[in-house]
Amino acid sequence: MDILTQLKQQAEQVEVVNLQSEKTTVEYEANQLKTCTVAETKGAAVRVIRKGRLGFSASTDETSLEKLAANALESASYGDKAPFSFPASQPAPAVRTFDPAIKDLPIDRLVEMGKEMLDLVLPVEANLRCNIVLERSFVTANIRNHTGLDVSFQTSPLSIGVEIDRIEGDDVLILFDQLGTTLWEKGYMDFACRLVEKLKQARTIASIKPGKMPVLFSPTGALALLLPLSQGLNGKEVYKGTSPVKGKTGEKLFDEKLTLLDDGTIDGKFASASYDDEGIPHRRNTLIEQGVLKGFVYDLKTAAQSGVASTGNASRQLFYPPEPSFTNLVIQPGQTSLKDILAGIDEGILVEDLLSLGQGNILSGAFSNPLALAFKIERGEIVGRVKDMSIAGNVYDLLKEVAAISQEAQWVYSTYYTPYLLIPEMNVAGKS
């Protein structure tokens, strides 16, 4: 008997999720091909609501569905109270997340792509170490529940991560960026070309006096602002009462130049799909609009706990039940060109990357990090890399006054689309 049919006779509500994935990984370490692996995973996860309580079980053993069902029912005896209902079928947007050109990429082509990256990077300097990870996957998911909901989707994620290490005496420089897409991109080398340009710029060392100054965050550097902010906009933290912006929906908390979206409907992006992992249609959620807080992201459970509807932001892994998670975070580009932003800075820094980004308790919005890569801006020009410096601040204070947001924007780390953001004054600490 089908496990959904079986469990419908023993629980008020039932959800069955089937996941299958095949992943091919090619790794280069210290400029040399290291490993090529292929891994396949197939399994099922079950949630039940029985006597008002939530049960969960998962397994990769297709021969033990009876045990899977029994474990889900038993866990419901001790599970959390379930204030929500599994959804009925709803129309969803058509989102392109599958490309046979990625699904059918052979290992030798992935190896060749990694070699292309090495051939781009290594001639720049003689003493570089380059690590590259290429992953090509094919994922299928099916979500069914007792209401008759039955949705399936396929994705073909391709990710390429490049790390460049250069060590010269006590000068350690580490650069990293990543491409993530589910649709084949002819320009898959573009992000690596940007890394090479940063590497060339970093050859020249510039000094700057610590103190308060304008700080321009690049698209990669802007994650220093986005990561703490995203934690505060997560519905789970709102329900727990730990979000600094709980209860402030409708208030103008940020500069009017700032608009932030969560959008799971963008073709080709890692976090995109027609549905979230509970069968709720993905949509475009406006979180901040011209500085005004508009809302948060929720899955079914946290939405019900907060007295609102799910925003279609449930994310899960096979052995972990759903939790609210962002899809693609998008900062709307601004009105000023990067060239004009730079021209207006007499002396300041351009932040490309921070050390220990995201570590520690960043929920409050506070951060204090050494600069992994940053450049001095002098009279509108980037004149060299600054060393042994750090920045500190609180995003909820810093984003109240944004001097400019660039017209130019980039996808970084697969799921973030960010322009350049200029904070008019920040504290920069370090050696004189």
C-alpha atoms as one frame of an Amber mdcrd trajectory, in Angstrom:
protein
   0.000   0.000   0.000   1.184   3.516  -0.785   2.609   5.121   2.350   0.425
   8.214   1.967  -2.725   6.091   1.727  -1.603   4.017   4.697  -0.888   7.000
   6.936  -4.133   8.795   6.033  -5.897   6.010   7.936  -3.883   6.695  11.094
  -3.284  10.458  11.217  -5.379  13.568  10.587  -2.804  15.065   8.226  -0.009
  13.495   6.203   2.831  14.798   3.992   5.207  12.588   1.985   8.271  14.000
   0.238  10.428  11.955  -2.142  13.865  13.291  -3.014  16.403  11.959  -5.472
  19.732  13.500  -6.410  22.813  12.649  -8.416  25.901  14.805  -7.865  29.187
  14.779  -9.748  32.080  16.611  -8.067  35.453  17.535  -9.521  38.037  19.065
  -7.177  41.324  20.773  -7.863  43.623  21.353  -4.893  46.835  23.404  -4.968
  46.712  23.706  -8.767  46.304  19.961  -9.331  43.330  17.723 -10.087  42.536
  15.924  -6.831  39.306  13.913  -7.065  36.301  13.129  -9.234  33.318  11.578
  -7.463  29.718  10.680  -8.235  27.175  10.312  -5.432  23.521   9.332  -5.607
  20.946   9.837  -2.870  17.357   8.687  -2.840  14.955   8.804   0.062  11.613
   9.751   1.546  10.598  12.035   4.413   7.244  11.896   6.159   5.450  14.373
   8.394   2.203  13.556  10.143  -0.097  15.533  12.388  -1.758  13.181  14.848
  -3.852  14.373  17.751  -2.605  17.874  17.049   1.085  16.998  17.304   3.749
  16.867  14.616   5.733  13.740  13.798   8.682  13.395  11.424  10.709  10.545
   9.976  13.059  10.068   7.022  14.929   7.198   5.404  16.965   6.236   2.361
  15.843   2.606   2.670  13.060   2.067   0.139  12.374  -1.416   1.509  11.345
  -0.222   4.975   8.393   2.093   4.327   6.451   0.335   7.091   9.129   1.350
   9.577   9.250   4.872   8.145   5.495   5.233   8.716   5.704   3.747  12.210
   8.532   6.081  13.204   6.608   9.134  12.022   3.525   8.112  14.007   5.553
   7.315  17.126   7.415  10.638  17.002   4.079  12.464  16.836   3.297  11.175
  20.330   6.073  13.401  21.631   6.215  16.053  18.915   5.534  19.766  18.959
   2.007  21.047  18.766   1.119  21.698  15.127  -0.821  24.949  14.738  -0.900
  24.660  10.928  -2.365  22.532   8.156  -0.631  21.079   5.145  -1.684  23.070
   2.069  -4.061  22.225  -0.729  -2.886  22.516  -4.318  -2.444  26.080  -5.581
  -1.375  27.495  -8.951   2.318  28.387  -9.074   4.529  30.427 -11.405   6.467
  28.649 -14.131  10.131  28.863 -13.129  12.942  27.449 -15.255  15.346  25.452
 -13.080  16.287  22.526 -15.329  18.658  22.426 -18.282  19.706  19.193 -20.021
  22.941  20.933 -21.010  23.914  20.855 -17.312  22.375  17.478 -16.453  24.349
  15.797 -19.236  27.701  17.480 -18.540  30.251  14.635 -18.507  33.088  14.425
 -16.007  35.694  15.146 -18.670  33.968  18.443 -19.487  33.955  19.430 -15.807
  37.653  18.579 -15.635  38.236  20.705 -18.720  36.317  23.648 -17.205  38.485
  23.434 -14.090  41.605  23.460 -16.261  40.280  26.576 -18.034  40.019  28.278
 -14.642  43.584  27.308 -13.756  44.879  28.537 -17.113  43.207  31.882 -16.403
  44.503  32.299 -12.855  47.979  30.784 -12.656  49.756  32.962 -15.276  48.924
  36.080 -13.239  51.556  35.292 -10.581  54.052  32.486 -10.090  53.374  31.618
  -6.429  49.600  31.191  -6.431  47.684  28.236  -5.025  44.300  27.725  -6.627
  41.553  25.434  -5.324  38.503  24.763  -7.493  35.354  22.766  -6.805  32.908
  22.034  -9.633  29.602  20.318  -8.810  27.004  19.221 -11.313  23.749  17.841
  -9.912  20.358  16.610 -11.002  17.652  16.782  -8.341  14.028  15.690  -8.448
  11.471  16.287  -5.713   7.869  15.242  -5.240   5.595  16.547  -2.484   2.239
  14.942  -1.713  -0.188  15.348   1.149  -3.587  14.214   2.345  -5.421  17.120
   0.660  -4.515  15.832  -2.799  -1.566  18.139  -3.332   0.905  16.437  -5.676
   3.707  18.629  -7.071   7.024  17.682  -8.631   9.967  19.693  -9.866  13.445
  19.136 -11.274  16.560  21.243 -10.885  20.015  20.992 -12.445  22.364  22.914
 -10.137  25.857  23.718 -11.373  28.260  25.391  -8.964  31.868  26.435  -9.496
  33.857  27.761  -6.553  37.327  29.247  -6.991  39.710  30.070  -4.143  43.015
  31.808  -4.822  45.689  31.859  -2.088  48.842  33.960  -2.240  51.343  33.934
   0.612  54.371  36.230   0.565  56.089  36.340   3.935  53.532  37.614   6.428
  51.225  38.831   3.651  48.400  36.326   3.228  45.812  37.046   0.547  42.793
  34.771   0.026  40.205  35.435  -2.687  37.019  33.452  -3.239  33.912  33.620
  -5.362  31.325  31.206  -6.671  29.026  30.754  -9.633  25.722  29.017  -9.051
  23.133  28.397 -11.750  20.569  25.835 -12.873  20.632  26.976 -16.516  23.763
  26.767 -18.645  25.654  30.048 -18.819  28.088  30.712 -21.635  29.768  33.293
 -19.415  30.635  30.812 -16.659  34.190  32.218 -16.603  33.122  35.797 -15.868
  33.278  35.536 -12.080  36.773  34.052 -12.276  37.841  36.947 -14.502  36.653
  39.353 -11.793  38.748  37.467  -9.231  41.806  37.827 -11.447  41.252  41.588
 -11.731  41.051  41.859  -7.934  44.251  39.858  -7.680  46.040  42.260 -10.024
  44.750  45.291  -8.111  45.954  43.757  -4.839  49.604  43.845  -5.947  49.909
  47.498  -4.952  49.814  48.198  -1.201  48.433  51.512   0.037  48.372  52.994
   3.528  45.473  54.797   5.120  45.083  56.424   8.505  42.520  54.681  10.745
  39.442  56.641  11.711  35.998  57.454  10.453  35.641  57.550   6.685  33.352
  56.618   3.765  33.139  52.862   3.187  31.989  51.461  -0.151  30.807  47.849
  -0.042  31.214  45.876  -3.269  28.623  43.196  -4.171  30.724  40.558  -2.368
  31.510  42.883   0.518  27.829  43.758   0.944  27.271  40.372   2.568  28.652
  41.960   5.748  25.414  43.957   5.784  23.063  41.362   4.312  23.816  38.424
   6.595  22.902  40.118   9.910  19.913  41.783   8.259  18.618  38.516   6.849
  18.700  36.877  10.275  16.499  39.630  11.651  14.037  39.173   8.756  13.630
  35.437   9.340  10.168  34.593  10.665  11.596  32.034  13.092  13.559  34.756
  14.897  10.500  37.018  14.820   8.376  34.337  16.516  11.106  33.654  19.090
  11.218  37.378  19.855  14.933  37.675  19.086  14.652  39.758  15.899  15.601
  43.407  16.485  12.826  44.487  14.092   9.977  42.405  15.508   6.758  44.403
  15.651   8.100  47.186  13.416   6.369  46.298  10.145   5.309  49.468   8.352
   7.978  51.614  10.010  10.704  53.428   8.080  13.812  51.847   9.567  16.305
  52.326   6.737  17.386  54.819   4.111  14.759  55.304   1.403  17.296  54.204
  -1.218  17.142  50.654   0.158  14.701  48.099  -1.265  15.251  44.419  -0.467
  13.398  41.506  -2.076  13.274  37.761  -1.588  12.445  36.228  -4.973  12.198
  32.494  -5.590  10.780  32.918  -9.104  13.955  34.009 -10.948  14.840  31.597
 -13.743  18.110  29.738 -13.350  18.899  30.600  -9.752  19.842  28.081  -7.082
  17.020  28.857  -4.680  14.335  29.211  -7.358  11.505  26.782  -8.080   7.784
  26.908  -8.715   7.119  25.698  -5.158   8.870  25.763  -1.816   9.600  22.543
   0.056   6.098  22.353   1.549   4.258  22.796  -1.746   3.542  26.522  -1.292
   4.041  28.529  -4.517   7.155  30.644  -4.599   6.666  34.352  -5.068   8.407
  37.695  -4.893   8.389  38.920  -1.292   9.135  42.586  -0.639  10.919  42.752
   2.706  12.054  46.385   2.687  10.586  48.973   0.318  12.246  52.385   0.090
  13.443  51.993   3.646  10.112  50.781   5.074   9.972  47.332   6.676   7.278
  45.398   4.802   7.524  41.869   6.187   9.432  38.683   6.957   9.843  35.194
   5.488   7.894  32.233   6.903   7.266  28.553   6.428   3.941  26.967   7.434
   4.854  26.429  11.091   6.377  29.818  11.880   3.646  31.582   9.906   0.927
  29.884  11.958   2.780  30.651  15.183   2.944  34.308  14.157  -0.658  34.515
  12.946   0.218  35.129   9.284   0.311  33.130   6.034   3.370  31.276   4.755
   5.443  33.339   2.337   6.591  30.234   0.450   9.995  30.091   2.121  10.185
  26.559   3.496  13.486  24.828   2.861  14.393  21.299   3.891  16.925  18.515
   3.597  16.020  14.848   3.585  16.777  14.265   7.259  15.717  17.694   8.518
  12.152  19.061   8.533  11.376  22.401   6.874  12.450  25.738   8.301  12.020
  29.269   6.931  14.860  30.214   4.622  15.526  32.895   2.048  15.473  32.081
  -1.643  17.295  34.721  -3.723  18.007  37.955  -1.851  17.942  40.975  -4.156
  18.947  44.535  -3.313  17.427  46.787  -5.939  20.102  48.723  -7.865  20.200
  52.478  -7.367  20.426  55.575  -9.536  24.144  56.389  -9.389  26.895  54.871
 -11.525  29.858  53.280  -9.775  32.125  55.754 -11.544  30.221  58.698 -10.053
  30.189  57.110  -6.588  33.959  56.697  -6.666  34.419  60.232  -7.994  32.691
  61.604  -4.897  35.069  59.898  -2.434  38.151  61.914  -1.492  39.510  59.237
   0.841  37.879  56.000   1.928  37.958  52.238   1.424  36.296  49.716  -0.870
  35.420  46.507   1.021  35.556  43.325  -1.047  35.617  40.637   1.637  35.801
  40.214   5.405  37.373  37.510   7.535  35.086  35.362   9.713  32.020  36.721
   7.932  28.811  35.506   9.541  30.488  34.015  12.596  29.466  34.908  16.119
  26.152  36.322  17.259  25.205  38.611  14.377  21.458  38.586  15.064  21.705
  41.936  16.843  23.052  43.429  13.616  26.469  44.121  15.098  29.646  43.002
  13.380  33.362  43.583  13.823  35.636  41.908  11.308  39.155  42.161   9.917
  39.255  43.031   6.228  40.283  40.090   4.065  40.404  42.259   0.949  39.874
  45.998   0.746  41.234  48.843  -1.337  42.011  52.469  -0.637  40.019  55.050
  -2.577  41.840  58.333  -3.045  40.398  61.266  -4.989  37.999  58.995  -6.821
  40.538  56.337  -7.771  41.339  52.881  -6.391  45.031  53.203  -5.559  45.950
  49.956  -3.801  45.149  47.280  -1.227  45.001  48.116   2.464  46.274  45.626
   5.034  45.763  44.936   8.740  42.534  46.895   8.957  39.091  46.086  10.349
  35.628  47.603  10.332  32.830  47.528  12.879  29.266  48.702  13.070  25.631
  47.733  13.361  23.644  47.241  10.156  20.490  48.706  11.676  22.366  51.939
  12.308  24.490  51.957   9.161  21.578  51.386   6.786  19.662  54.360   8.167
  21.895  56.532   6.025  23.118  55.167   2.703  24.938  57.778   0.647  24.523
  55.946  -2.677  23.571  52.634  -4.269  25.093  51.855  -7.641  23.323  51.131
 -10.893  25.695  48.201 -11.378  24.910  44.946  -9.561  26.129  41.342  -9.602
  25.058  37.880  -8.527  27.486  36.709  -5.844  27.704  33.418  -3.937  24.879
  32.010  -6.085  21.837  33.520  -4.332  22.633  37.195  -3.642  22.112  40.013
  -6.136  23.705  43.180  -4.831  24.924  46.558  -6.095  27.657  48.677  -4.486
  26.519  50.418  -1.280  28.211  53.527   0.063  28.019  54.157   3.806  29.030
  57.817   4.349  30.960  57.182   7.570  32.230  54.098   9.381  34.897  53.403
  11.942  37.962  51.805  10.334  40.539  50.498  12.770  44.095  49.267  12.213
  47.703  50.280  11.848  48.505  53.805  10.780
